[in-house]
Amino acid sequence: MTELGLRLAISLTQIGAIMGIVIVTVLLLTLAERKVLGWMQDRMGPMEVGPYGILQPFADAIKLFFKEDIIPAGANKLLFTMAPIICLIPAFIGFAVIPWGPNWTFEIGGITVKPFVISDINIGILYILAFASLGAYGIIIGGWASNSKYSLLGGLRSAAQIISYELNVGLSIIGVVILAGSLSLVTITDAQQGWFWNWYLFAFPAPQIFAFGVYVISAVAETNRVPFDLPEAESELVAGFFTEYSGLRFAFFFLAEYANMVLVSCVAAALFLGGWNAPYPGTILELLGLPSLAWIENTMWFAVKTYSFLFLFFWLRATLPRLRYDQLMRFGWKVLLPIALANIVVTSIAVFVTQ
Amino acid sequence: MAYVFFGYFAAMITITSILVVVLRNPVYSTLSLLVMFFHVAGLYITLHAEFLAAVQIIVYAGAIVVLYLFVVMLLNVNRDDRYHSQSRIAVFVSIPLAIEFLVLLSGGMGAARRDPAAMAVDAQTSDNTLTIGKALYSTYLFSFEVASLILLAAMIGAILLAKPHIGKHEDKDMPQAPGAQ
């Protein structure tokens, strides 16, 4: 029983640490997005709260906490309260299989612990895909339960969009899975060690450049971000599926959207950009004679990759106008899907020939 | 420990399956169907079939039930009582099911005694994605290809039914910028 308790304690510590990191990242992102958008549009961004506006996320959080919580008349109370939580859980649960640092193991009281991944299961990617697809339920249910036409239309749009683009995400990942021969994110990242041309973006038999392009576009679409933010298109649908939400429940949707962005960025970094591996073999800290601190450099590389991907989201938002709905669907099914399928065929042939 | 999990999943599957049929609100029915699929996936995990569990969630919970929900919300069948009084059909369906249940109870006892823990999980089969892939593409290659052909035929049929004017004047529906293809 002590063994079980110890295991539980270690897992809970890891979960707490990673939840903390994700929430801090989300806080940073809300500020970074407004600052980056401001700079790109030749503005200052938020400047009032704290020096240079850096306390803005806390001001936002406090404002959302103290807002009145309104449940519209005619809304389905049970589902209306459940929807933000249904949206939030899948966004956070996916982080359980993301490797944040080197694949080390050590023993505590006879239990093998991997400090940089909560759970190394052998179906890692499928696990993330499975829970990412469940995030759509929060949006649809929230849209339906609000008893508002704008919300319902936003929810239905999001359902169609997520189903279409989830397929492309899954298919673009398959090339990497073929190269690595495993579904576990830990194994996939380990296989990309060495110089940066070992990353699956550039890897020898079949560089996954097209797959990466498809993944990036589909990931933007799956997280409902500009230019694919039709579920919440403010010029047509007020605010889409969360039109009727206020206060803390709105904050939950907001948190879920940003956590999803972090999750897809982590997956992109782990699958295509080598995860925690530096672009050069080994680590500098190891060469300096500090192998026990090498994990700092590795996790920093992971953070750099993830954050540059997140920057791409802001960049796209500042640059591109929104697509029309039929353009969105046509683009997903007639452009991205054939590219992803062709990539699978080419990768399989290349791997078969070179083996 | 395994029995606790099995008991929980089995009980939840039974309850939610009944709720799917009993609940009056079709949206609630669909959601309990979703919970049911989720617990079936949990049952697969207790049997060490993680791949099957993930596929179960991706395909059924992630895609199919979303489409059900889509249809239920769009059609707004909320107050349609036509489908709530089908007791005669239900009786007809339940008689063969009840017979099957009795057959399973009487004849299936020998099979039920097999202890799941006794089935050895060796290192070769522990990565069940690999095992399933190898089995599908070697032993069951023919049936696998036949199944995919049937699915393809169904898909083309569905497209034909949904778009009867396919290939006639498709481009006139939507004005397009030159080079938009």
Interface residues (C-beta under 8 A of the other chain):
Chain A: N76 L79 I121 N122 I123 L126 Y127 L129 A130 F131 S133 L134 A136 Y137 I140 I141 W144 L152 G155 L156 A159 A160 I162 I163 E166 G170 L183 D326
Chain B: V27 L31 L34 E50 F51 A53 A54 V55 I57 I58 A61 G62 A63 V66 L67 L69 F70 M73 L74 S126 D127 T129 M174
